Amino acid sequence: LLKVLSCIDSILRSPRAPPLIYQPSKGPVKNYIKENGQGCGFEHLPLTIEMWADQLMALKDLHRSLRKLSLELLPWHSADPQDNRESIRVEDLQFIVDAILEEIENKAKNSQTPSLPALSAIVSHFQKLFDVNSLNGVYPRMNEVYTKLGEMTNAMRNLHELLELDSSAPPTVVVDTVGKLCDIINKNVTEQVQQLLGTQDIQSIINKLEEHECFFPPFQSLIQDLLCVLDISNLDDILPAVQNLK
């Protein structure tokens, strides 16, 4: 037993051992033990070993708490299959702490989350741009803007394809191309009207239209009277009916 106690005592007094909280007792109890040859300065060992046992049990609780924290901060990390093992080492705790610290440092480096004042400024700017009076109207207006943007994007894509423009052409190029196309169409329509009426002069076109406007109402009235007098309903029957009257 003394040999075992000596080994334990050497471990406790080694440089690697933590400072002892419970030092050898002083006073009559210690002297009494020495006088009776029942103690060799090891009376503090049970208290120290008991304290170490409590610390080992606390390591399990600390490990369990760190695992909960790790799952909260790093949910994508799979659980260690040895989490339920009996012996917990300080290295296990250090590994979890290092993983959490590394993730926090990475988030600090790559974080682009704006501050609360910045978020408030963004919302206020959106309300000003899109005439939103209250916070409750922000989300509906966002949805409306998103829908309109999608419609405009689809329309521009279709115009690019119809006009055979490059997809990178800006809206100004699309508008100019549509304007030129409208000019060409209007010019062709004007030429066709001129050819139809047999004149190249706009005033002559107006005069001819006025002549037609003066001629057609009396002509239409005459035709209606003939159809009624001859008791027929088709224009093609007017000439045969008149010939029969001769």
C-alpha positions as CSV (number, residue, x, y, z in Angstrom):
1,L,0.0,0.0,0.0
2,L,2.9,2.4,0.9
3,K,4.4,1.6,-2.5
4,V,1.1,2.5,-4.3
5,L,0.8,5.7,-2.2
6,S,4.4,6.6,-3.0
7,C,3.7,6.2,-6.7
8,I,0.6,8.4,-6.4
9,D,2.5,10.9,-4.4
10,S,5.3,11.1,-7.1
11,I,2.6,11.6,-9.7
12,L,1.0,14.4,-7.7
13,R,4.4,16.1,-7.2
14,S,5.6,15.8,-10.8
15,P,5.9,19.0,-12.9
16,R,3.1,17.8,-15.1
17,A,0.6,17.6,-12.2
18,P,-1.7,20.6,-11.5
19,P,-1.1,22.6,-8.4
20,L,-2.6,20.8,-5.4
21,I,-5.6,22.4,-3.9
22,Y,-5.5,20.2,-0.8
23,Q,-2.2,20.4,0.9
24,P,-1.0,17.9,3.6
25,S,-2.7,18.6,6.8
26,K,-0.9,20.2,9.7
27,G,-1.5,19.8,13.3
28,P,-2.2,17.1,15.8
29,V,-3.8,14.7,13.3
30,K,-0.7,14.6,11.1
31,N,1.6,14.3,14.1
32,Y,-0.5,11.5,15.5
33,I,-0.4,9.6,12.2
34,K,3.3,9.9,12.0
35,E,3.8,8.9,15.6
36,N,1.8,5.8,15.1
37,G,3.6,5.0,11.9
38,Q,0.4,4.9,9.9
39,G,1.1,7.9,7.7
40,C,3.9,9.0,5.5
41,G,2.7,12.4,4.4
42,F,-0.1,10.8,2.2
43,E,-3.1,11.9,4.2
44,H,-3.9,14.6,1.6
45,L,-4.1,12.1,-1.3
46,P,-7.7,10.9,-0.8
47,L,-8.9,14.5,-0.9
48,T,-6.9,15.3,-4.0
49,I,-8.0,12.1,-5.8
50,E,-11.6,12.9,-4.8
51,M,-11.1,16.4,-6.2
52,W,-9.7,14.9,-9.4
53,A,-12.6,12.5,-9.7
54,D,-15.0,15.4,-9.4
55,Q,-13.1,17.2,-12.2
56,L,-13.3,14.1,-14.4
57,M,-17.0,14.0,-13.9
58,A,-17.2,17.7,-14.7
59,L,-15.3,17.0,-17.9
60,K,-18.2,14.9,-19.1
61,D,-20.7,17.6,-18.4
62,L,-18.5,20.2,-20.1
63,H,-18.0,17.9,-23.1
64,R,-21.8,17.5,-23.3
65,S,-22.4,21.3,-23.2
66,L,-19.7,21.9,-25.8
67,R,-21.3,19.3,-28.1
68,K,-24.7,21.1,-27.8
69,L,-23.0,24.4,-28.6
70,S,-21.2,22.8,-31.5
71,L,-24.4,21.4,-32.9
72,E,-26.0,24.8,-32.6
73,L,-23.2,26.7,-34.3
74,L,-22.0,24.0,-36.6
75,P,-25.1,21.9,-37.5
76,W,-23.5,20.5,-40.6
77,H,-20.8,18.7,-38.5
78,S,-21.7,15.1,-37.9
79,A,-21.8,13.9,-34.4
80,D,-18.8,12.0,-33.1
81,P,-19.7,8.3,-32.7
82,Q,-17.5,8.3,-29.5
83,D,-19.5,11.1,-27.8
84,N,-21.0,8.6,-25.4
85,R,-17.7,7.0,-24.4
86,E,-16.9,6.7,-20.7
87,S,-13.5,8.5,-20.7
88,I,-13.4,12.1,-21.9
89,R,-10.0,13.7,-22.7
90,V,-9.0,17.3,-22.6
91,E,-8.0,16.9,-26.2
92,D,-11.6,16.1,-27.1
93,L,-12.8,19.3,-25.6
94,Q,-10.0,21.3,-27.2
95,F,-10.9,19.9,-30.6
96,I,-14.5,21.1,-30.3
97,V,-13.4,24.5,-29.0
98,D,-10.9,24.9,-31.9
99,A,-13.6,23.9,-34.5
100,I,-16.0,26.5,-33.0
101,L,-13.3,29.2,-32.9
102,E,-12.3,28.4,-36.5
103,E,-15.9,28.8,-37.7
104,I,-16.3,32.1,-35.8
105,E,-13.1,33.4,-37.3
106,N,-14.2,32.4,-40.8
107,K,-17.6,34.1,-40.3
108,A,-15.9,37.2,-39.1
109,K,-13.6,37.3,-42.2
110,N,-16.3,36.5,-44.7
111,S,-19.3,38.1,-43.0
112,Q,-21.2,40.5,-45.2
113,T,-24.2,40.9,-42.8
114,P,-25.0,44.6,-42.6
115,S,-25.6,46.3,-39.3
116,L,-29.0,47.3,-38.1
117,P,-28.6,51.0,-39.1
118,A,-27.5,49.8,-42.6
119,L,-30.6,47.6,-42.9
120,S,-32.8,50.4,-41.7
121,A,-31.3,52.7,-44.3
122,I,-31.9,50.2,-47.1
123,V,-35.5,49.8,-46.2
124,S,-36.0,53.5,-46.0
125,H,-34.4,54.0,-49.4
126,F,-36.7,51.3,-50.9
127,Q,-39.7,53.0,-49.4
128,K,-38.6,56.3,-50.9
129,L,-37.8,54.9,-54.4
130,F,-41.1,52.9,-54.7
131,D,-43.4,55.2,-52.7
132,V,-44.1,52.8,-49.8
133,N,-45.7,54.6,-46.9
134,S,-45.4,51.8,-44.2
135,L,-43.2,48.8,-43.4
136,N,-46.2,46.5,-44.1
137,G,-46.2,47.6,-47.7
138,V,-42.6,46.8,-48.3
139,Y,-43.0,43.1,-49.1
140,P,-46.1,43.5,-51.4
141,R,-44.2,46.3,-53.3
142,M,-41.1,44.0,-53.5
143,N,-43.3,41.3,-55.0
144,E,-44.8,43.7,-57.5
145,V,-41.4,45.1,-58.5
146,Y,-40.1,41.5,-58.9
147,T,-43.1,40.6,-61.1
148,K,-42.8,43.7,-63.3
149,L,-39.1,43.1,-63.6
150,G,-39.7,39.6,-64.8
151,E,-42.2,40.8,-67.4
152,M,-39.9,43.4,-68.7
153,T,-37.0,41.0,-68.9
154,N,-39.1,38.5,-70.9
155,A,-40.3,41.3,-73.2
156,M,-36.8,42.5,-73.8
157,R,-35.6,39.0,-74.5
158,N,-38.4,38.5,-77.0
159,L,-37.6,41.8,-78.7
160,H,-33.9,40.9,-78.9
161,E,-34.9,37.7,-80.7
162,L,-37.4,39.3,-83.0
163,L,-35.1,42.1,-84.0
164,E,-32.1,39.7,-84.3
165,L,-30.1,41.7,-81.8
166,D,-27.4,40.5,-79.6
167,S,-28.6,39.6,-76.1
168,S,-26.2,42.2,-74.6
169,A,-27.7,45.1,-76.6
170,P,-28.9,47.8,-74.2
171,P,-32.6,48.9,-74.1
172,T,-31.7,52.1,-76.0
173,V,-30.5,50.1,-79.0
174,V,-33.8,48.1,-78.9
175,V,-35.9,51.3,-78.8
176,D,-33.9,52.8,-81.7
177,T,-34.3,49.6,-83.8
178,V,-38.1,49.6,-83.1
179,G,-38.3,53.3,-84.1
180,K,-36.4,52.7,-87.4
181,L,-38.7,49.7,-88.1
182,C,-41.8,51.8,-87.5
183,D,-40.4,54.5,-89.8
184,I,-39.9,51.9,-92.5
185,I,-43.5,50.6,-92.1
186,N,-45.0,54.0,-92.1
187,K,-43.1,54.9,-95.3
188,N,-44.3,51.8,-97.0
189,V,-47.9,52.5,-96.0
190,T,-47.7,56.0,-97.4
191,E,-46.2,54.8,-100.6
192,Q,-48.9,52.1,-100.9
193,V,-51.7,54.7,-100.3
194,Q,-50.1,57.0,-102.9
195,Q,-50.0,54.2,-105.5
196,L,-53.6,53.2,-104.7
197,L,-54.9,56.7,-105.2
198,G,-52.6,57.4,-108.1
199,T,-50.9,60.5,-106.7
200,Q,-47.7,61.5,-105.0
201,D,-49.2,64.7,-103.5
202,I,-50.7,64.7,-100.0
203,Q,-53.1,67.5,-100.9
204,S,-54.2,65.6,-104.0
205,I,-55.0,62.6,-101.7
206,I,-57.0,64.9,-99.5
207,N,-58.9,66.2,-102.5
208,K,-59.7,62.8,-103.8
209,L,-60.9,61.7,-100.4
210,E,-63.2,64.7,-100.3
211,E,-64.5,63.9,-103.8
212,H,-65.3,60.4,-102.7
213,E,-67.0,61.6,-99.6
214,C,-69.2,63.9,-101.7
215,F,-70.0,61.2,-104.3
216,F,-70.6,58.0,-102.3
217,P,-73.6,59.1,-100.1
218,P,-75.8,60.1,-103.1
219,F,-74.7,57.0,-105.0
220,Q,-75.5,54.8,-102.0
221,S,-79.0,56.4,-101.7
222,L,-79.6,55.9,-105.5
223,I,-78.7,52.2,-105.2
224,Q,-81.0,51.7,-102.2
225,D,-83.9,53.3,-104.1
226,L,-83.3,51.1,-107.2
227,L,-83.2,48.0,-105.1
228,C,-86.5,49.0,-103.5
229,V,-88.2,50.0,-106.8
230,L,-87.0,46.9,-108.6
231,D,-87.9,44.7,-105.6
232,I,-84.5,43.0,-105.6
233,S,-81.8,42.6,-103.0
234,N,-78.5,42.2,-104.8
235,L,-76.5,44.8,-106.8
236,D,-75.8,42.2,-109.5
237,D,-79.6,41.9,-110.2
238,I,-80.0,45.7,-110.9
239,L,-78.8,45.6,-114.5
240,P,-80.9,42.5,-115.6
241,A,-84.0,44.0,-114.0
242,V,-83.5,47.3,-115.9
243,Q,-83.0,45.5,-119.2
244,N,-86.2,43.6,-118.6
245,L,-88.1,46.9,-118.3
246,K,-87.1,47.9,-121.8
